[in-house]
């Protein structure tokens, strides 16, 4: 039975995919300019942007696009309030990843440390090695 399901899943029409980098955030001792795009899934398809503005899920991508327009790096940090269904968190990530170079997940421990240090960063630094590898793999295939 599992073989039949696997065969059906693999036999579907192939579409080209656009990869994105999913990262786990960190809170180093020192960091850059401190301007971060932090998105919080609140539940009921609502998203809080930068701990103040609350939007519906549909408006979030355009807001992220506007905020990242003048940034050198397109990093977006995502988190969820306790009790938010995992599916809504995934929906948030799915909505914003086309606008970002890196989507970095903020764990509660990292968030607490980031508030204390007033510093938030991706764990892969500027992710240049990862980005170069993803581009190389994309063009090789």
C-alpha positions as CSV (number, residue, x, y, z in Angstrom):
1,X,0.0,0.0,0.0
2,X,2.8,2.5,0.9
3,X,4.5,1.7,-2.4
4,X,1.3,2.6,-4.3
5,X,1.0,5.9,-2.5
6,X,4.7,6.7,-3.1
7,X,4.3,5.8,-6.8
8,X,1.3,8.0,-7.1
9,X,3.1,10.9,-5.4
10,X,6.2,10.6,-7.6
11,X,4.3,10.2,-10.8
12,X,2.8,13.7,-10.7
13,X,3.8,16.5,-13.1
14,X,7.1,18.1,-12.1
15,X,7.3,21.9,-11.7
16,X,10.4,23.8,-11.2
17,X,10.9,25.0,-7.6
18,X,12.6,28.1,-6.2
19,X,14.6,27.3,-3.2
20,X,14.9,29.4,-0.1
21,X,17.2,29.3,2.9
22,X,15.5,28.4,6.2
23,X,17.7,29.3,9.2
24,X,17.5,29.2,13.0
25,X,18.2,32.7,14.4
26,X,20.8,33.5,17.0
27,X,21.6,36.4,19.4
28,X,25.3,37.2,19.2
29,X,27.1,39.6,21.5
30,X,27.3,42.2,18.7
31,X,25.6,42.8,15.4
32,X,24.8,45.3,12.7
33,X,22.4,48.1,12.6
34,X,19.7,46.4,14.6
35,X,16.8,46.9,12.0
36,X,15.2,43.5,11.7
37,X,12.0,42.4,10.1
38,X,10.4,40.2,12.8
39,X,7.0,38.6,12.0
40,X,4.9,36.9,14.6
41,X,2.0,34.5,13.7
42,X,-0.8,35.4,16.1
43,X,-3.4,32.9,15.0
44,X,-6.6,33.4,13.0
45,X,-4.4,34.3,10.0
46,X,-3.1,37.5,11.6
47,X,0.6,38.5,11.6
48,X,2.3,41.1,13.8
49,X,5.1,43.0,12.0
50,X,8.0,44.3,14.2
51,X,6.0,43.8,17.4
52,X,3.5,46.6,16.6
53,X,1.6,46.5,13.3
54,X,-1.0,43.7,13.0
55,X,-1.9,42.6,9.5
56,X,-3.9,39.9,7.8
57,X,-1.9,37.1,6.3
58,X,-2.5,38.4,2.7
59,X,-1.0,41.8,3.4
60,X,2.1,40.6,5.0
61,X,4.1,39.8,1.9
62,X,3.7,43.3,0.4
63,X,4.7,44.8,3.8
64,X,7.8,42.6,3.9
65,X,8.7,43.6,0.4
66,X,8.4,47.3,1.2
67,X,10.6,46.9,4.4
68,X,13.3,44.9,2.6
69,X,13.5,47.2,-0.4
70,X,16.2,49.3,1.1
71,X,18.1,46.6,2.9
72,X,21.4,45.1,1.8
73,X,20.2,41.6,2.9
74,X,16.7,40.2,2.8
75,X,16.5,38.5,6.2
76,X,13.2,37.9,7.8
77,X,12.7,36.5,11.3
78,X,9.6,34.5,12.0
79,X,8.1,33.3,15.3
80,X,4.7,32.2,16.6
81,X,2.7,33.0,19.7
82,X,2.1,30.0,21.9
83,X,-1.0,28.0,20.8
84,X,-0.8,29.1,17.1
85,X,-1.5,26.1,14.9
86,X,1.7,24.9,13.2
87,X,-0.2,25.1,9.8
88,X,-0.6,28.9,10.3
89,X,3.1,29.3,11.1
90,X,4.0,27.3,7.9
91,X,1.5,29.5,6.0
92,X,3.4,32.6,7.3
93,X,6.7,31.2,6.1
94,X,5.2,30.2,2.8
95,X,3.9,33.8,2.3
96,X,7.1,35.6,3.0
97,X,9.9,33.4,1.7
98,X,9.5,34.7,-1.9
99,X,10.3,38.1,-0.6
100,X,13.3,37.1,1.5
101,X,16.8,35.7,0.9
102,X,16.7,34.0,4.3
103,X,13.8,33.1,6.6
104,X,15.2,32.6,10.1
105,X,13.1,31.0,12.8
106,X,13.2,32.6,16.2
107,X,13.0,30.2,19.1
108,X,11.8,31.4,22.5
109,X,15.3,31.0,23.9
110,X,16.8,33.1,21.1
111,X,14.1,35.7,21.4
112,X,14.8,36.1,25.2
113,X,18.5,36.4,24.6
114,X,18.0,38.8,21.7
115,X,15.9,41.1,23.9
116,X,18.7,41.0,26.5
117,X,21.5,41.7,24.1
118,X,19.5,43.8,21.7
119,X,20.9,41.8,18.9
120,X,19.4,39.3,16.5
121,X,21.2,37.6,13.6
122,X,20.9,34.6,11.3
123,X,23.0,31.6,12.4
124,X,24.7,31.4,9.0
125,X,26.0,35.0,9.3
126,X,25.4,36.6,5.9
127,X,24.7,33.2,4.5
128,X,27.0,33.9,1.5
129,X,28.4,30.4,1.4
130,X,25.0,28.8,1.5
131,X,23.6,31.2,-1.1
132,X,26.5,30.5,-3.4
133,X,26.0,26.7,-3.0
134,X,22.2,27.1,-3.7
135,X,22.8,29.1,-6.8
136,X,25.5,26.7,-8.0
137,X,23.1,23.7,-7.5
138,X,20.3,25.6,-9.2
139,X,22.4,26.3,-12.3
140,X,23.9,22.8,-12.4
141,X,20.4,21.2,-12.6
